[in-house]
């Protein structure tokens, strides 16, 4: 590994590439427009599978280096066969992953070396909404709590600020906390 790479890599983040990306988007804002996609297929009961492979970004159609496959189901107590996490558990994972990735990037950009980042994300849900038994109860989470443990070579207040900045820039937190327009189109045969 070259010295230049060692100097620009912090927390597994290539900071030279990170700053070059920021500069490139500043110079060409249209390059920042992305469309991510998930393709889903019902298998049986509450079991379904999503694949993620293609997306649009930096002005062109692109693909990941490999296809990612995700199983989703419900546990037996919720009429499923437990072939995968529930869709709402994927939301918790997405939030944890987004906040953690952002935290690592921000720490790297600020010159902070991390030694540990752990989180537990929990969401409270009342099935009376989903099951249509109480129209006053929302279908989704009533509240989500994220608990972080962050260790690194910076004072505790600086480590807390990493989490705060990650919250401020998290796309998933934004999706969860702000009303995102969703369009559903149906083709029948």
Protein Blocks (a to p, Z undefined) as FASTA:
>chain_A
ZZklmmmpgghiafklmmmmmmmmmmmmmlmpccdddddddfbhjbccdddfbaceehia
cddfbdcdddddddfklopaolaccfklmmmmmmmmmmmmmmmmmmmmnopacfbdcddd
dddddfklmnopamkbcfbdfbdcdddddddjbdfklmmmmmmmmmmmmmklmmmmpccd
dddddddZZ
